[in-house]
Amino acid sequence: MNILVVGVNYKTAPVEVREKLAVPYTGLGDGLERLSHYLDKGVLLSTCNRTEVYTLATKAGPAQEQVTQFLSQLSDLPRFLIASLLYSYPQQDAVKHLFRVACGLDSMVYGEAQILGQVRHALEIAQARSLTSPPMVRLFRSAVRLGRRVRSETKLGHNAASVSSASVEMASQLLKGLDNRSILVVGAGRIARRTVKTLLDKGATRVAVINRTYERGAELASELGVTCHVFSELVPTLAGADLAIVATAATDYVISASDVGQRTGRPLFLIDISVPRNIDPRAGKVKNASLYDIDDLRQVSEANLEARRQEGAQVEGMVDAEAARFMEWWHSLETLPTLVALRSRAESVRQRELAKALSKLPDLPPEERWRLEAMTRAIVNKLLHRPSILLRQSRDGYDYQQAIAEVFDIKEKE
């Protein structure tokens, strides 16, 4: 059995493809149910920058084909197109990949913090739907624990970035400063909340919120001390804004080209950090309007990438160490049947030979019988210590299993 991850991310697929593969945070359970038609067990991780399936497979090829078919059906995109964009990592490479994802090392915004919660959520939903297995649970829990350590023990954790912070950095660059600029945030969910808070922390003084559900928008505005508008005021509010950042969970366009076209005068910058996208791409062609999507944030994150990667060197070492530790446990699972059979075989021989010896010593006192019992157990344990260590630590457990089975005459029934 092999650990396997198959997926696409911002490195292999543009946002117009990723948005078709994206599974909403609240719809992950439904996505898993659809996945279960292709795989018996699996964990589905879907974020703005990736859609990945983690599973256990006897053979990687057939499992990858099943995931390809699932993603094709999920996105309504041709199977050959999906196949051309996929990456697939087996065994320790899959483990290291998940650990790097949980630590933010594989994110578009290097070191971002939000991914850790998404990894944890993916496991929780898979467990709730009984679509995972004990080894996969251990793998994801190990990833979450490592991510938490990174957040608390390293500089990368102390200076955690996010899509929200990158969008605010881009906004500051586009506007040449945030003070006294009219900024509209569309949305009231987790990402929108972080965006508003970051805007205020970075010096923005004129921030407004608008949301399809006014009550949620008003709650956010009241909490953070900004203005809130009803959604029917979107067009006039856009007309008075210098910049709008859109971050909603909607699966359709929240801002159309027509909405943007109704404004006149000064330039309008639009930043769409939603996946699926919430601003019609044609809005970027409207006069005086400039549109940026989540893939454009890469230019912001890359500006400070070298410094952040220096911080991440320590984290890479932590990933390597934890991956090696997990694989040691994983290999112990593969060799456990042989280890149990070896111990059983040795115990059977010990008891048989001890019984023969005791039958010839009928007058042996009970305390001497106990000493003889303890001595034979100790001999067996010492003899099996080295083979047991080799089985547990082997990186090629099958060869050791075969050799030990032949040397100790271990049969399948044992």
Protein Blocks (a to p, Z undefined) as FASTA:
>chain_A
ZZddddddfklocfklmmmmpccfklmmmmmmmmmmmbmbdcddddfkbccdddddfblk
lmmmmmmmmmmmmnopafklmmmmpccdehjlmmmmmmmmmnopmgfbghiaklmmmmmm
mmmmmmmnopacfklmmmmmmmmmmmmmmmmmmmklmmcccfklmmmmmmmmmnopaehp
acddedjbfklmmmmmmmmmnopabdcdddfblmlmmmmmmmnopacddfklmmmmmmmp
cbdcdddfbfbdfbdfklmmmpgcjddddddfbdcdfbdfklmmpghiacddfklmmmmm
mmmmmmmmmmmmmmmmmmmmmmmmmmmmmmmmmmmmmmmmmmmmmmmmmmmmmmmmmmmm
mmbcfklmmmmmmmmmmmmmmmmmmmmmmmmmpcblmlmmmmmmmmnopafkZZ
